[in-house]
Amino acid sequence: REGNPVRKGQLLLSLQDSAYRAAVAEANNRLRRAEVEHLQAQRQAQQAQRNWQRAALGDAPDSPLTLHQPQLQAAQAELQAAQAALSDAKTQLAYTRVRAPYDGVIVSTSVNPGDAVEVGQPLVELLDSRRLDIPVLLDEQQWQLLAADWQDRQAEVQNIRGDQHWPARMERQGGQVERDSRLRRLYLSVEQPGVLSATAQPQVALLPGEFVRVQLPGRRFDTLLRVPQSAHTRDGFVWYLDRDDRLRRYRVQPLFADQEALYLPPPATDRDGKPHGAAQVWRIVLTPLASFVPGTQVTAEPGRVDAVADVGLAAGATR
């Protein structure tokens, strides 16, 4: 029945098997006849070989039929065919007992007692309850933010409320870009001991079909600037003040964003062309104006900008 938990090897349903048992008996009878014929062919070949040697007519006869070699080979081939037929008949008989291939939960059934079934017809849909595969779709920007050694690393799965957590292993990528969405697929695996029962609680088991939020390990950045979205102009510039309170700008593409801010790398060099140190303090213009001109002397009104180092990636929303 739908919703019932089952164990690996548990009988789910059985088919009427009289025809299959008859096929096994017929195949077994064929095998016994083939064994007798093979023994007879062996003896005839041995007797023909002895007769030829006693006659002393030469090293070999003109035809292999004289020594019964073709007859022996045909008997051997028939014996092998009978053995294969019996093995196939036993396999077909075993198929009349449909058993659970793994621990799981019955999702749906397609047959009822007394129904006639055909080869290839679906019978039962079963979900694995001990191992759940979770596909995660990432755009190209999110994919580039994954840790370089992401495979076999651990991710975290949360329910929508955020009060339950399950560890997951990052196993493999989809191998292609989705044609319509242009997203890349990443597969996570969650291992759960035991079988789900009808009374399983969400806090102890992750249920198939449940909506979840996934936290993935991201790349590590030595220095990033966290700035309001207003600080990034439409033409791709971020304005800042140099040591002399003069306006400077640099073109930059944010690495990722959340609902409150953009995360972007700082300028590569200062106004003298020297590389900036990691401990550089930046004064970012929070709301640049279209009238700004590089090099203009201004009076700064302090705000707040945070520098961050560790970045995690969340499926569905970059973090």
N, C-alpha and C positions, 0 to 999 in steps of 0.2 A: 504494500500500500504506500501511497505517496507520503513522504515525511518520515517513514520508518528508517532507523539506522540499521545497517547490516555489517557483518564481519566478513573479512576476506575468506573466500571459500564457502560461504553460506549459500544454500540452495535458494534460488529466487523463483524458479518455475521449472516445470518438466514438460516434455512433449511426449505424445503417444509413440512408443518405440518398437512396436511389434515388427514393422517392416525393417527397421534397422537391425533388430536382433536376427531376423531371417537372413539379412544380407551378411551378417557376421558368420552365421552358420554355413551359408553357401560358400563364402570365401575360405572358411576353415576346411570345408570338404574339398575344395579345389586344391588347397595346399597339401592335404594328405595325399591326393592322387598324384600331384606333381612330385612329391617326395618318393612315392613308389616308382614312378616312371623314371626318375633320376637314378635311383638305385639299380633298376633294370638296365638302363643305358650304360651305367658304369660297369656292371658285370659283363654285358655284351662286348663293350670295348676291351675289357681285360681279356676275355676269352678270345676275341679276334686277334689281339696282339700275341697271345701264346700260340695260336694256330699258325700265324704267319712265321713266327720264329722256328717252330717245329718243321714247317715246310721248307725252310732255308731257300726261299725264292729271291732273296736280295735284301738290300738295306731298307727299301720303302716300296709300297705298292704304287701302282699307277694312279689310283684314285683313293682319296681319304675315306670314301665310303666303305672300303674293304676293312678298315680298322674301326669303323663305327664312330669316327670322330665327329662328323656333323650331327649325328643323332645325339651324341652325348652333349654337345654344345646347345642343341635345341632343348634338351631336357633341363639343362642348367638354366637357360633363359626362362623357361616356363616356371621353374621353381622360384626364381627371383620375382617374376610377375605375380605369382600366387602369394608370395610373402608380402609384396607391396599392396596387393588388393586386400588382404586381411588387415593390414595396418590401417588402410584408409577406411575400411568398414568399421573398425573399432573406434577410429576418430569420429566418424559420423555418429556412431552410437553415443559417444561421450558428449556430443553436442546437444543431445536431447535433455541433458541436465545443465541448465544455465546457472552458473554460480557467480557470486560477486568476485571480481578480480582484485579488489582491495577494500579496505574499510571505507564506508561512505554512507551517504544518505540518498534514498530514492527520491528523485525529483518528479518523475512521471512514469506511467506505465501505458503501453500501447495495445495490450492484449487482455482478454478476460478468459476465465475457464471455459473450455469448449470451443474457442476460436480456432480457425485454421490459419496457419502462418506460412509464409513463403520465404524462400532464401533471400537474405539481405533485408528482410523487414525489421525495422526497429522494434524492440521488445520492451526495454527498460532504460530510462536515463538515470545515470548514477553519478553523483558528485563525490569526489574524493574529500573526505573530512579530515584527513591527517596532513595533507599537503595542499595548500592553496597557492595558485599562481596568479599574480596580480600584474596586469599590464599597465604601464605608466606611459603616457604620451607627452613628449617634450618637443618644444620647438628648437630651432637651430641654436638660438642664443642660450637657452637653458642647457642644451647638450654640451655646448662649449664650456659651461660652468661646472660640469661634473668633474670629480677628482679623476686624475689621469689613471689611477690604479683602482677604478671603481669595481671591476669584476671581482666577485666573491667577497666584497666588503659588506658590512652590515648597514641596513637602513632601518628606519622606524616607521611603523604603521600605526595610525591613530584613528579612532572613530571620530565622527563629525563633532561630537561633544567635546572631545579632547580628554576624556577622563579614563580611557583605556588605551594601552599601548601593547604592541606586539613586535618583536624583532623579526626582521626579514633579511634574506640574503639576496644580493643583486647578482643574478645569474647570467643573463645574456641579453643581447639586443636583437631587435626584430630583423635586422639585415636589409631593410629597405625603408624608404620614405613613403608615408601614406600618400596615395595619389591625390585625394581630395583635400585633405587638411595640411599636407606638407609637414606633418609631424613625424618624429621618430619614436619607435616603440622600445621600451625597456621592460624586462620581465623580472619581477621579484618573486621569491618563494618564501612562504611562511609554513613552518613545520609545527604541527599540533599533535601531541600524543593523545591516544584514545579515540573513541568514536563519539560523535555528537549524539546526544540523546534528545528526546522530545522536550526535556526540561532544561537544556543547556542554557546558561545565562551569558549575555554578551560580554560580561567582564571576565569570563574564563575561556571563551572560545570566540574566534573570529568567524562569523557566519558567512557562507557564500552568498553573494549578491549584495552585501552591505557596502554602503558608501564609506570611503575612508580617505584620510589625508596622509600623504607619504612625505617623510623627510629623508632626503638623499644627501650623502656626503659630497660637498662641493670642493672646488679648487681653493687653495690657500693663496691669499694676496697679502704681500708684505704691507702695502699701504693703499687704502682707498679713501676717497672723500665721500662723505654722506651729505648731500646738499638737497635743498628743496627743489621740487620740479621747476619752480619759477626761475631758478638760477640758470637753467639751460635754455638758451634762446632758440628760436625757430630755425635759424641758420646754423645751429650746431655749435655755438660758442659758449664758453663760460668765462665771465669776467672776474678779475681779482685785482687786488692792490699790491703793488710792490713795496719795497722798504721806504720809498719816498712818497707814499700815498698817491701814486699815479696809476691810472687805469691801465690794465693789461688784459689780454684775452688769449685764449687758445681753443682750437677746435678739438672736440672730444666726443666720442660715442659712449654713452653710458653702458657699463657692463650688464647691469640689471637694475630693477626698480621694485619698490613695494608701493603700498598705497600712500605713503607719506613722503618718500624721498627717492633720489637717484643715487646710484653708487658708481663712481667713475674714478679713473686714475688721475693723479695730479699732473700738473705740467712737468715735462721732462727736464727743463732747464729754467734757471732764473733769468732775469733781464740781462745779466752779464754773460749768458751762454754757458754757465757752469751747472753741472748736475745738482739737483736738489737732494738733500739728505732725507732719510726716512723721518727724522724728527722735525722736518720743516713745518712751520706754522703758516697756515694759509688764511688769507682774508678774502673770502668769496663774496662777490656782490649778489645779494639774495634776490633783488628785483632789478635787473639791468634795463636800461632805457634804450630806445632806438637811436637816440641822439648821442650816445656815448662815442667818444673818439679815443683810440689808444694814446696813452701818454698824457691825458688830461689830468691836471692836479685837482684833487678832490679832498673833501673833509669826510672822514669815515665815521659812521655811527655803528658801534660794535653790535654784532649779533652772535649767533652760536652755530658752529659747524663741527661735526664729529668726524674723527678719523677712525676707521675700523680695519681689522686684520682678518679675522676668521669669518668665513661666509658659508652658510649652508644653503642648499637648494631644496625648495619644496615644490612638489608637483601641483600644478594648478595655479600657483602664485609664486613668483620668484621671491626669495628671501635671502 
